[in-house]
Amino acid sequence: MPVNNQGLRRSRITAAVVAALALPVATAAFAQQADTDATDTETTTTATSSNDKAALDRVTVVGSRIARNQIEGPAPVTVISREDIDREGFQTVGDMLQTLTQNTTASFTGDLAVTGFTPNAQVVNLRNLGPGYTLTLINGRRPAQYPQPYNRDNNVVNIRAIPSSIIERVEVLTGGASAIYGSDAVAGVVNIVTRKNFDGNFLRGTVGTTSDGGGDSVNLEYTGGRTGDRWSAVYALQYGENEPVFASQRDFLKDSRNGPKGAEFTNPALSLIAIRQSGTGVGQNAYYPGQEACDRFGYTTRTTAARGQYCGSFDQSASRSIVNKGEFWSTYGYGTFDLTDNVQLFGSATYYSSKASATGGTEFWGTSGDQFLRTSSGGASSVYYDPQFGALIQLQRVINPFEIGGLEASTTNFDESTWDVMVGATGTFGEAFDWEASLATSRYDYTANRPRLLSKAVHDYFLGPQLTTATGAPQFISGYPIYNLNLARWATPLTPEQYAGLSTRVINKGQTGSSTFNFNVAGDLFDLPAGSVGFAAVVEAARQEFDLISDPRTDQLRPRDSQTIYNLTSSGETHGKRDRYAAGVELRVPILSNLTAQLAGRYDKYDDITAVDDAITYNIGLEFRPFDKLLLRSSYATSFRAPDMQLVFAEGAASYSTILDEYSCRSGTGLGAPTPATPRTRAQCNVSGDRTLYQAQTRVAGNPLLKEEEGESFTGGFVWDIMERMDVSVDYWRIKLKDAATQLSSTYILQNEANCRLGTNPDGTPFGNSIDSAFCQNILSLVTRLPSNPGTALDNRVDGLNSAYINAALQDSSGIDATYRYRFDTENWGRFSLELGYSLSLTNKYKQFEGDELIEYRDSVLISDQRSRVRGTVSWSKGDWTTTVFGTRFGSNGNWAGADYVDTQTGAFSPRRLEPWMLYNLQVAKKFGPNLTASLTINNVLNEQYREDASYTGYPFFDYTIGADPQGRRMYFSVGYKF
């Protein structure tokens, strides 16, 4: 088997290299016919020929603080200018970054994740390690993070809050860079560079719409710049607004009968149903209110073997939004002042404010989440006994938009603002060194306001009081509470006024802050025979602050009362502060005239409550140019990631659940166990009524014992300038991440607590960690027990569990990135350019714990990430006209079933791997004189909205994490005027 794996790996590498080289070889002959002597006036940073590179001034790009006259270095860097973003049809920098071949579609955020934790944010997730493993910078500095954690637990930067009007370019470094930038630079670095030089004034207005309806938008930009004898200033204003897009405006989403099963085999939703859970007809509807009542809701009646006769909706889900309604405005300013001939002061300020809204369209109520439905022992129950039906009943009721008061009443509103201020000075000393000192501070404020049912009010409205005995005691049958469903209310739509009396608005607030002092110096130390030794050094001091306040009524441990929120658990509160200090040095050493080494090292010191004390990282890179047009390069870097502040400081959300106290079971002690102790097995204890089975509080809270995650990365490849304005690059990469934070289940915690305390595994073999090991100390810290109280059931009882994260997981992935760029002029047909990017995953291995097998997921149909991605741009310009076609290809993905699927009703087939999926943008632009330009952009020209999958039979019938664009075709018309 190892031999086969190695052979397969070689074939993938070979295929990738051949694919990267085949196109330039094939086109070289045609290129010889082009008029390469034509004057090239295009301004771009992504397609620079060898001659152009030689003429570049020394510049600093992401991945190094040493200025150089070559953009290419030992590690791959992609540079995308504002002009590139515009001509490829993207309206925001976030939309552009999603198309990077190194990025992943498997991010649980954004407009399509309307019920997720961050439905108004957009993130970058290089190499699918998670967005927290990609360091996002603005002008080389860390902005304030998004106050609402991604996927509940991870802190990220919201790139949606970066207005396009202020962007000069975007630099993307793939691979570890902690030796330059510190924590989080594991998968790579995205550095967004804002405008610092602009002369004159520029106005641009853009209007847009979608071909299928909804999503009308307007965007207004103003950019200006002035210079004086000793000063310069750049300033920008931007305003944008867009209407939402609802599922009802897309044919395949507006009615569940439009799904893969079709109208014949699709049943209405269980919108109004009382499900029998005992007696005869278990699973069937116990109460059908009649067609007249169903008509009042607009429901369709259906009779099935599983549910009996009931009525429900085909189009309730169509009221959800698939694109948020949004409005934002931003302002930006940057200025410089020459204090002396060699000292310049500079500063910048940015402010961004947005108001957005998203909606799930409907509200849901059912007994499964009713906090006021309690058993005779006080535990939560999902069913009750109803004498009217002589059975245990589980209720389920969907509240329609017309009952709520329209879509506006059901929206979640997001109110966000962020600002950033930076001041500094730069200058020179001696003849060879530049220095820069800066102080930057930023803050992000967030408020989410969402509608939610009040648990007691809606419980009382439909069920009324619990039935009582003659003495007034609550009645139970077999431990279940007894109620009479109010049939009239159940079968009658609510009025908006009634809904208002049964609901409230849940408000969550958050605030983050980031402040950084930075001093760096760079220049040439001394000369070697092959050239000057470049040098850079940096010292930093930074503070991060994080405050998240969830609505206190969502705390599951809060006493139940009239303000208890129905079926909603929050992340609790998080309050934390972290100070960090760092020093780093970097050298660029010309060993030979064609061989250069780059060395970097950094020391980071953390001052917070975590187990992170310090981190030392380093980076080694080599550049070898055997001849002028070929660069061979490689780099090795170590990296680290400090624990997310949410994972450390969160107070957490809590609930009660039944646990098996494995330590008490296997030791035979505590909880009133008889003496002498009689150890038992898990199987012997795991029976109903055993003393070791009981309810305990489980909380998902922060773990201050988390240490840093450690990474290693390697890249190796070449850049070949094949001919004038034609180049190709191929790079192999590998990233290994160990001690990654992974969440623990209560079963895992309790089993390993017993292993640590007893020193043995459940089968009696020695346990691999001693009780004083870091692993056992971490596990023991997650279990809180009551004091010893021999002879009682409270003796050493588990009082609480923290189902937190610990450092355990290992991920090892590798792949190939390739690019191809070609530009040529013709005498009669204008200028043509072609740019291609390609990424191929070779390995994707993961294991959660040390003793687990390292499993290869690269070919698994169960993961969302694609094995390959391609992006490409073809441009043509002649005279005042420019036309650009942009395309992106997402490789094959597993279907929803994870296996070849044949629908037994419709006969529809879905292969285990879905076909690749492609999107295209088109832009046509024209200059009307030297100052006026206009462009028409069509995004998703072919209106490809999702991958069809017959195995995805539930709404919305597609998996957005493998790439989807339900918004469909969009058209934008833009006019710009410079004066």
N, C-alpha and C positions, 0 to 999 in steps of 0.2 A: 504493500500500500504506500509506504513512503516514496518508493521509486516512481510510482504513478503520479503522486502529487508533485514531485519535483519536475517530472516531464511536463505535466500540465502547466506548471508555473513558467517553464521556459517557453512553452508555446504561446502563452499570453504575452510575455514580454516581446517575443519575436513579432507577434502579430501587431502589437502596438507600435513598435519601431518601424516596421514595414509600412503600416498605414500612415505614419507621420512623414515618411520619406517619399512615398509613392507619388503624392500629389505634386510636390515641388519638382521632382524629376520629370514628371509628365508635362508640366507647364513650362519648363525651362526653354524648350525649343521655341514655343510661341513667344516667350518673353524676348528672345533675341530679335524679333521683328518689331518690337515696340520702340518708339522713339525715346530712348532713355536720356537724350540730351535736353529734353524739354525742361523748362524751368518749373520747379516744384515749389509752390507757395503754400501748400496745405500745412496747417499747424496741427500737429498731433504728437502724442507721447507714446503711442502704442505701436507704431509701425515705423521705427527709425532705422534707416539703412546704415551700413557701415560708414559711409562717407559722412552722413549726418551725425553719427555718434562722435566721430573724431572732432567735429566742430562744436560739440556741446561745451558750454561752460561747466565748471565743476559744480555739481548739484548734490544735495543730500536727499536720499530717498529712504523709504521705510526699510528697516533691517540694519541700518548703520548710521552712526553720527559723523562719520568721516565723509567729507565731500569728495566726489570723484567725477571724472569726465566720461564715465561709462555708466549707463543705466543698469546694464546687466552686471550681476555680481555672483558670488559663490552660491547663493540661494535664489530660487526663482521669485521674481517680482513682476506683478502685472500692474500696469498703470493705465487708468481709464480717465480721460479728460472729460470736462463738462460737454465739450463738443461731441465726443463719442456717445455720451449718455443721450444727448438730444437726437442725434442722427439715427440711433438705433431704436428710437421711438419711446423711450421710457420717460414717464412723467415725474418720477421720483428716483432718488439714489437707491432707495430700498428695493424698488422694482428691478433695477439693474442688477443689484447684488444677488438677487434670487436666481439670476441666470448664469452666475459663475459656474463653470464646470466642477470646481472644487466644492461648491456649496451643496446642500442637500434639500430635498423637498420635505423631509420628515420633521418639520417643526410644528409643534402644537400651539400655534398662535396665529394672530391675524384675524381678518374679517370672517373667514370661513369657520373659525373656532369660536362661534358666537357664545357657546356655553362653557368655554374654557376659562382659564385663569387670566389670560392676557389677550383678550379679543381686540384690543385697540393698539397692539404693539406689533413691531416687525423686527426680526432678528437676523443675524448672520450665523450660519452653522457650518463651518468648514469641516470637511472630512467626516461629518455626521458624529462627531464626538459629543455634540451638545453646544448650544450657543455660548455657554460660559467658558468654553475652551478656546474661543476665538476672541482675542483682545481687540476691542474697537476703540480707536483713538480719534480725536479731533485735533489736528495740528500737533500730533505727537503727544497729546495729553489726555488723561482719562476724564471723560465727562461724568456727570452724576448718573447713576444707574436708574433703571426704571423702578419705581417704588412697588409695583405689584410683581411678585416673583413669577418667573416663567415656570409653567407646569407645577405651581404651588411652592417649589422649593429652591429655585435657582435665580440668582441675580444676573440681569442682562442689561445691555444698552439698547434703547429703542431707537433704531435708525430712522423710523418714521418721523421722529421729531427733529430731523436735520433738513432744513429747507434747501431746495435745489438752487435757489438764487445765489447762495453764498459759496457754492462749491467751485473750486478751481480744478481739482482732480481727486481721484481715489486711488490709493496705492494698496495693493494686496500682496502680502508676503505669506507664502505657505510653508509651514514648518515651524519648529520651535524657535522662539526668540526671547526667552526669559533672560538671557545674558545681556540683552539690550534694554528690555522693557519691564522685566520682572514677572509677576504672577499673571496667569491666564493665557500667556502667549504659547500655547501648547500646539494647537492645530495651525495657528497662523495669526497674522495681524492685519487688520483693516484700518488704514489711516486715511481719514478724510481731511483733505487740505482745503482750507477756505481761501477766498480771493484776498490778495494783498496788494495787487497792482491793477489799477483800472483808470483809464483817462477818459473823461467825457461822461455822457449819460446814455443809459440804455433802458428802453421800455419794451416790455413784451406782454402780450395778452394772449391767452389760450382758452378756447372753449371746446368742450367735448361732450359726446353722448355715446350711447351704445345702440347697436342695431336692433336688439331685441327688447329695448325699453328700459327706462330707469338709468340712473348713474350720470345724469347731466352734470357737467362740471364747468367751473370757471377758475382761471388762475391768472393773477396779475403780478408782474414783477417790475421793480425799478432798481437799477444799479447805477451808482454814480461814483466818480473818482476825481480828485483834484490833487495837484502837486504845487509846491512852492519852492523857494530857494532852499529851505531847510526842513520842509515838512511834506507829508503826503497823507491822503485820506481816501478810504474806500468805504462806501455805505450802501446798504441795500434794504429794500422793503419788499415784502411778499404777502399776498392774500390769496387764499384758495377756499373754494367751497364746492362740495359735491352732494348730489342727492343720493339716497340709498338705492340699492337694487334688492328687490324682494324675490323670494323663490317663486311667487305667483307670476312673475314676469318672465320666467323661463319654462318652456313647454315641458321639459323632462322633469321639472321639480314641482309644478303647480298641482299635480294630481298623482296620487300613488298608483293609479291604474296605468300611468305612462311608464312605469318601471319595467324591468325585464320580464316579469310574469304576465304583463298585459292585463286588460280589463277582465278577461274570462276567469283568471285564476287569482285575482287580487281581492282580498276581503277588506272591508272597511276597518278602520282603527277601532280599538276597544275604548271608545270615547265616553261611553255611558253604560257601565256594566257592573253587576253585582255577582261576583264569581263564587260559586259553591265550593267550599273546601272540606265538606264532610257530607255523609249520607249518600243518596243516589245522585247521579249526574255531576260528580266532582269535576270542576273545571268549566261547567256550563253556566250560562247566565240564569240567575234566579228570578230576575224581574225585568220583563219587557213592558214598557209603559204604553205601547200602542203607537200606531203610525202617526196619529195626529200629534202626539207629543214629540215624536222623532222629527216630524216636519218642522216643528218650531225651532229645532236646532239646525235644520238643514241636513239631517242624517239619513243614510240609506239603511234599510233593514235587510239583514242577511241571516240565514239559518245554516249552521254548519254542525258537523258531528261533534266537534271539539267544544264549541261555545253555545250550541243551541241557537235560539232566536235572540237577536240583539240588533241594535242599530249603532252606526258610527259614521265617521267622516272619512272621505278620501282626500280632502284638501286642507285640513287644519295646519299641517306642517308648512304649507305654502306661504303662510303669513310671516315666516322667519326672514330675517335679512341675510343676504349673502355678501353685500357690500355695505359697510357702515356709512351712515350719514355723517358728514364731517364739515367742519369750518375751522380754518386756522389763519393766523397772521404771525409774521415774524419780522424782526428788525435786526440789522447787523451793522457794526461799524468797526473799522480797523484804521489805525493811524500811526505814523512815525514822526519823530522830531529829532533832527541832528543836533545833539547837545554840544558836541565838539566835532573836530574833524574825524575822530576815531571812536566816538561813543554816540550811539543812537538809542533813543527811548522809543518804545512801541507799546501798543495796547489794543485790546479788542473787547467788544461786548456783543453778546447775542441774546435775544429774547424770543421765545417761541411759546405761543398759546394756542390751544386747540379745544374745541368742543365737539364731541362725537356722540353718536348713539347707535346702538345695535339692539335687536330684539329677537327673541325666540318665538314671538308671535302669540303663544298661548301660555296658559298656566295649567298646572296639573295638580290634582289632589287625589290621594288614595289612602286607604287605611295602612298601607305598608310603611308609610313614613309619619303616621299620626302619633305625636309624642304623648297624647292624652288617652291613648288606647293602651291600658295596662292590664296585665294578668293579676290573679289573686295574690301572687307573690311580689307584685310591684314591678315586674319586668315589662319591657316593651312587647307589644303584640301587633302582628300584621292583620289579624282577623278578629271578628267578634261573633257572638251568637245572636241570631235574629229570630225571635219566635214567629214572625210573619212567614218565614221560609223554612223554619225547622232545621236550620243548618248553620255551620260556621260560614261567614261571608267575608270576602275581600272586595272592597269597593275601589272603583277606578273611574275618575271623572276628569275630562279635559274641559277647561274653561276657554271659550272661544274669544277671539278679538272683539266681536260685537258685544259680548257680555262684559268685557273689561272696560270698554269705552273707546275702542279703536287702537290702531297700532301705536300711536303716541303714548297712550296710557301704559303700554306693555314694554316700553323701551328701557334699556339700561343706558344712562347718560354718563359720559366720561368727561370730566373737566380737568384738563392737564395744562401745566405750564412749566417751562424750564428756562433758566438763564445761566449765562456763563460770562465771567469777567476775568480778563487777564491783563497784567501789566508787566513790563520788563525792560531790560536794557541789554544792548549788545555792542560789542566793540572789538578792538584788537589790542594786543600788547606784544611787544617785541616786533619782529618782522614776520613771524610765521604762525602766530596763534590767534584764533578768534575765540571769543567767550560770549556767553549769553546767560543772563540770570532772569528768571521769571517767577511770578506768583500768580496762580490761577485758582479760582474758586467757582463752583457751580452748584446749582440746586434744582431738584425736580419735585414738583408738587402734583399730587394725584388724588382725585375724588371720583368714586364710582357710586352711582345712585340707581338702584334697581328695584323693581316691584317684587313683592313676595307676599304670600298668604300668611295670615296670623293663624297659628295652629289651633288655638283654643276656639277662636271665633268660627272657623270653618268646620271644626269638629262639632261644635254645638249647633251650627246651622243645619247640618245634614243628619246628625245622629241624636241631638238632644241630650237629655240627662240619662245616665245609666239607670236601668231598672233596679229597684230596691225591694227588699223584703218588707214584710209587715212592720218590722221594727225600724225600718229606714236604712238597713245595711245594704251596701251594694251587692247586686246579684252576680253570681258567676256560675258557669257550667263547665265542669272539667277544667277549672282555672281560668276560662275565658270570660270576659265581661259580656253582659247582655244588654243590647240596645234594640230599639225599634227604629229602623230607617224612616225618615220623614219622606214618604213616597211622593207627595205633592211637590216638595222643594227639589227632590232629586230629579224629577221629570220636567222641571220648569227652568228655562234659561234665567240666569241672573240678569238684573239690570245693572248698568254701570254704577249706580248709586249703591246697590247692594254689594257689588264687588269692592267698592271703596271702603265699605264698612267691615269687610272681611280681610283687608289687606293693609300693607304698609309699604314704606320705602326703606330698604336696607342700604346703609351708607358705610362704605369702607374708605379710609383715607390713608395716604402714605406720603412720606417725604424722605428724600435721600439727599446727601450732600457729598461733595468731593472737593478737597483743597490740596494743592500741590505746590511746593517750592522746588525749583529746579535750577541747578547751576551746572553748565557744561562748558568745556573748553576743547578745542580741536585745532589741529594744525600739523605741521611737519616737524618731527623731532630732529632728525638728522638725515644725511644722505648716505645711501649705500651705492655700490657700483651700478646696481640695476635701477636706482631711483630713490626717491624720498620715502622715509618711513612715516606713514600717517598715524596720527594719534588722536584719541578722543577720550575724555573722562567726564563722568557725571556724578553728582551727588543730589539726592532727592530726600525730601521729607513730605509725607502725605498723611492726610486724615480722611477716612470715609465714615459717614454716618448714615444710619438706616433706621427709619421709624415707620412701622406699619400698624395701623389701628383698625381692626375689623369691628364691625357693629357688635357690641357686647351681647346683643340678643341672640346671636348665632352660636354662642358658647353652649355646647351640649351639656356642660356641668352646671350651668346656671339653673336655679330652681324654675320649674315650669310655672308660667303665669300667663296672663292675658297678652303679653308682648312676646311670647315665645314664637320664633320664626319657624314656619313649617319646612321641614326636610331640607335644611341648609346648614352646613357646617363650615365654619371659617378656618382660617389659618391662625386665629388668635392674634395676639399682639407680638410685635418684634421691635425691640429697642436695642441698638448696638452701636458701638464706636470702635474703630480700629485705626491705630497709628502705625505708620510704616516708615522706615528709614533705609536708604539704599545708597551704595556707591558702586560704580562700575568703571571699567577701563576697556579700551578697544585699540587694537593695533592693526595696521595694514602694512605688511612687510613685502617689498619686492625682492624675492629671493634671486630670481634671474630676470632677464629682460622680458621673458614671456611667462613667468611663473610668480604668482603673488599669493601670499597667505594672509588670511584675516583671522585674528584672535580676539576673543572678547571674554570677559569674566565679570561677574556681578555678585554682590553680597546684599541680601535683603534681610532686614531685621524687623520683626513684627512685635507690636506691643498691644496685645488683646488677651482675651481669656482662653484662647485656643491652645492646643498642644504645639502650634507652630511657633518655634522660637526664631529660627533663621533659616535661610536657604542660600546655598551657593550654586550658581549655575555658570556654565561656560559654553563657548561656541568656537568651533574651528572650521575655517573654510579655505578652499584652495581654488584658484583660477589659473588655468594653463592654456596658453594660446600658442599652439604649435605653428600656426601661421595666422596672418592678420584676420582672416575671415572665419576662424573657428575658435570657439571658446569651449574648453572642457572644464566642468566645475563640479564641486562636491562640497558638502557641509555636514558637520555633525554638531548637534546641539542638545544640551540638557535643558529641561524646562520644569516648571512647577506651577501648581495652582493652589493658592490658599483657599481654605473652605469658604463657601458662600456664607455671607453674614446671616442669611435666612436659616441656613443649616446649623448655625452656631447659636444665635441669639433668640430664635423663635420660642415663645412661650408655648405655642402649639395648640392644636385643637384636640379635644379629648372626647371619649365615648366609653361606654361599658360593653364588655363582651365576655363570653365564657372562655376560660383558659384551663389548661391542664398544668398544675403545679408539678413539674417534672422533678425538681429537687426533693420536694416532700415525698413524692411517690418513690423515687429510686433510693432515697436515704431512709425512708420509713420513719421520718421525724416530723414534728410540727403538726399544726392543725388538729391537736387533740389526739394524735396517733398513740396507740397503746405501747407500753414498754414491756419487754425490751423492743427496740426498733426492729421492724420487719421490712427490709427492702423489697420492693416489687418492681415489675416491669411496666413499661408504658401501656402495654396491652391490658395488663391486669387492672390498671387504674382508670383507663379510659372507658368506663362504663357508667351509665346513668346513676346518679345518686352517690357516687364516690366522693369522699371528703376532699380529694385533690382537684375535683372539678367545681369551679365556682366562678362568679363574675368578678372581674377586676377592671380597674380603669386603665385604658390604653390611650396614650397621648403621643402624637407625632410632634415632637419638640426638638429644639436645638441640642446639639451634642458638643460641649466645649472641649472634649477630648479628641476631636478630629484633628488630624495633622494634615500637612500639605500632600497633595497628589503629585507624583513625580513622573516626568516624561522624558523620553529620549526620541530624537528624530534624526533621520539621515536622508539626504538628497544627493543625487548624482546624475549628471547628464551633460548635454552639450547645447550650444547655440551656434548655428552655422549660417553665416551670410553667404548664401549660395551665389548670388549675383547682385547687381545693383538693385536695391529696394526689394529684395526677396530674402527672407530668412526663415529658418525653422528651428525649433527647440524641442528637445525630448528630455524629460527628467523622471527618474525613478525616485519614489519617496517611501519612507516607512516611519511610522509613529508607534511607539510603545508607551503605554500609560499604565502605571501600577499604583496600588493603594488608592484607586478611584473610590469615591464615596458611593456607597450603595445602601439602600434602605433595607432594614431587617423586619421580618415578620415576628409576631409575638411568639410563635412556635419555635422559631430559630433562636430567639433570645433565651427563652426558658430552657430549651434543650442544652444550649451551651453554657448557661449559668450552672446547670447541674453538672455538666462535663467539667467545668472549671473547679467547682467546689469539691467534687468527688474524685477528680483526677482520672476518670475513666469515661469511655464512650458507653452508650446504652448496651452494647454487646459485651462489655466488660474489658475490652482492650484499652491500653493506656491512651489517655488523651494527649494530643500533640502539643498543647500549651499549658504551661504551669500557671498556678493561680496568681503569681505575681508578674506574669507576662503582660505586655501592653494590650494584647487581645483580650485576656481575661479581665483585666482591670477596666477596659472599655465596656465589656459585656456586663460586668457586675454593676457598673455605674448606671446602667439602664433599667435596673430592677430595684424598686423600693419595697422593703418588707416592714411589717409591723414588728415591734419589739417582742422579745421572747416572753411568752405567757403560758407556761407548761400546763397541760391538761385542758386547754380551751381551744375552740375552733379558730381563735385569733392568733394562736401561737405561731409566730414567724410567717404569717399569711402575707401573700403578695398584695401590697397596697396600691401599686401603680407600675406601669410599664411605659418606657419611652421607646416607641417604635421608630427610632431615629436612624440616622445614617452613620456608618462606620467606614473606615478605610479598609477595603478588602479586594475590590474588583481589579481585574487585569484586562486590558484591551490592547490588541496588537494588530495593526492594519497597514496595508501597503498598496501602492498603485503606481500608475504612470500618468503624467501630464504632458501634453504636447501642444505646440502652437505652430501656426504657419501664417506668414504675412507676405503679401506681394502687392506692390503698387507699380503701375506703369502708365506712361502717357503715349497717346497716339497722335499722329499729325492731324487727322481729320475727325476722329471719333471721340476725342476727349480723354479724360483720365479715368482709369479703372483701379479698383483696389479690392483685395480679398483678404479677410482675416478669419482664421479658424482656431478654435480651442477644443481640446479633446482630453477627457479624463477617464481612466479605466481603473477600477478597483481590482487588485490582484488577490488580496487576502483581507479578511475581516474576522478576526478571532477574538473570542471573549470568554471569560469565566468570572463567576461572581465571587467565589471564595477560593482560598489557597488550595484546598484539597480537591477542588472540582477539576474536571477535564477541560482543557482549552479547546473550545468548540469553534469550528470554522463556519461562519454564517454568510460567507460571500455569495454562495449560490442558493441560500435559503429563500424560499418563497414567502417566508413569514416576516421578513423585514421590509421596511418602506423604502430604504435607500436603493438607488439604481446602481448597477454595476458599471455603467458607462453613461457619460453625458457629453454632448457636443454643443457648441455655440459657434455661429459664424455670421459674418457680415460681408455683403457684396455691395460696393458703391460705384456709381458712375456719375461723373460731373462733366459738363461741357458748357462753357460760357457761364451764364447766370443760373443754369439749372443743375440740380444735384438730386440723384435718386439713390436710396439705400434700401436694401432688403436685409433684414436680420432674421435669423432662424435659430431655434434651440431644439435639441433632441434629447428627450429623456429615455434612457434605456429601458429594457423590459423589466417588469415587476411581477411578483406573484399575485394571483387573483385572491379574492377575499376568502375563498374556501381553502386555499393553500394546496390544492390538488386539482387534477382534471375533474371538471364538474359537468354533469348532465342533469338538467332540471327534469324531474320525473313527471311533471305536469305538462310543461311546454315543449320539452325536448331540446331546449336551448343548450348550447355547449359553450363552456369557457375553459380554455387551456390553463394549466397551472401557472404558466407565465404569460402575462398579457404582452401584446405587441408594443414596441417602442411608440412613443407619442411625441408629436412635433408641433411647434407653434411658430408662426411667422409674423413679423412686423414689416410695414412698408412706409417709407417716407419720401415725399416729393417736395423739394424746396426750390424757391426762385428768389433771386435778388432783383429788386427794382431800384437800380441805382446803388450808390455806395452806402446808403444808410438804411434802406428799407428792405426787409426780407419777409417772406411768407412761406409757410409750410403746411402740408396736409399729411397727417400721420394716421395710419390704420394699424391698430394693434390686433393681433390674432385674426389675420386676414381671412383665414379659412373657417373661422368660427368653431374651432375645435375646443370643446368645453370639458370633456372628461374622457377617460378610457372606458369603453363599454365592457361590463363584466356581468355575465349571466348569473354568477354565484353571489353577487351582492344584491340580495333580494329585499333588503330593508332600506327604508328611506335614509339618505338621499340617493341611494343606488350607485354611489361612486366613493372612492377613497381619496380624499383630498391630500393625504400625506404622501401619495406617490406621484403628485403632480396633477393639477386640475385648474381650470379657468372657467367656472360657470358664468362669469360675467360676460364672456364671449367677445364678439367683435366690438371694437371701440374706435371711434373716429375723433381726431383732434385737429382743429385749425388754429394756427398760431401766426401772429404778426409781431415782428420786432422792429424797433426804430431806434437808431443811434443818433445822438445829436450832441 
